[in-house]
Amino acid sequence: MADIIRADKFFSIWIFIYTIAYIFKITPYNPIILICIALTFFVFSLFIIIYNLNEKSLLFYYIIINIIVKIIPLFIIINNKITNNDIIFTIYIILLYVIYMKIIKKNII
């Protein structure tokens, strides 16, 4: 039986949820750095997917989903100022993710 990958293991999901909370003014720290990190990984993974493309690849859906959860939120918050607290928060959230993945014994990559 195949191992099911839960949504909590994807850092992009964490970033998307936090970004929605930021857009609705629930949380104070700007996630723009996190979105840029996620977009960087999206671009790298896109090259890998295209290189290994086959008839079972869902490239179109992968691109559409990433546009919705990364690029659209980025355009919504692009003009918001980044503060030192935003940078510190970014570091904390990345560390929290790494610690969480270590606790559940999953490889971050």
N, C-alpha and C positions, 0 to 999 in steps of 0.2 A: 504494500500500500504506500502511495506517495505521501511524503511529508507535506502537510498543509502549512503554508507560510502565512502567519497571522499579520494583520495590518500594523500591529504595534511594533513590529520589527523593521519597518520602513521609516527611515528618518524623514523622508519627504512627507509622510502622513503627519508626523509630529509638527513639521514646519507649516503645513497647510492648516492644521487645526489652530495653531498659534496665530497664524496670519489672519484667519477669520476672526479670532478673538480680538486681535489688534484693530482690524478694520471696524469692528463694532464697539471699539473703545472699552473692551472688557479688560484688556491687558495694556500696560504702559510702554513696553519696549518695542522699538521698531525692528521687525524681522527681515528687513531688506538684505542684510548680509547673509542670513540663512537662506533666503530665496536665491541669492546669487550663487551660493555654494551648491544648492540643489540644481540650479540651471546648468552649472558647470558639469556636474555629474551626469545630468541628462544628455548634454551634448556628447560627452565621452561615450556614454552607453549607446547613444544613437549610432555613432560610428561603428561600434562593435556589433550592434544588431544588423546594420546595413551590410557589413562585411560578411556576416553569417546568415544572411537572409535566405529563407526557404519558404515553401508554400504554407507552412504552419505558423509563420511569423505574423504577428498582429501589429505590424508597424504603424498602420494608419491609426488604430485605436491608441497605441502608445503615444503617438505624437499629439493627438487630440486631447487625451487626458492630461498630458504634461502642459499643454497650452492652457487648459482650464485651471489647473491647480498651481501653476507657477507663473506663467507670463501675464495672465490677466490680473492676478493679485499684485504682481510687480508694478504694473502700470497704474494700479489704484494708489499705491503708496510711494511711488518713485520720487515725488517731490517733498516727502516728509524728511525733516532734518535728522541726521544720525548723530547721536550724542555718545559720550564716553560710556554712559550707562547701557546703551544699546550694544556696544562692543563687548562690555563685560558680560551682559546677559547672553550674548551669542556664545561666548566661551563657556559659560556655565551650562547652557542647554546642550552644547556638544559634549561636554564632560558627563552630564547626566545621562545622555544617550549611550555613551561608551560604557559607563558603569552599569547601566541597565542591561546592555547586551552581554557584559561579562557575567552579571548575576544569573541571567537565564542561559548562559553558556552557549551563545551564538556568535558566529564570526561576523564582524561588522561588515566586511566586504560582501 
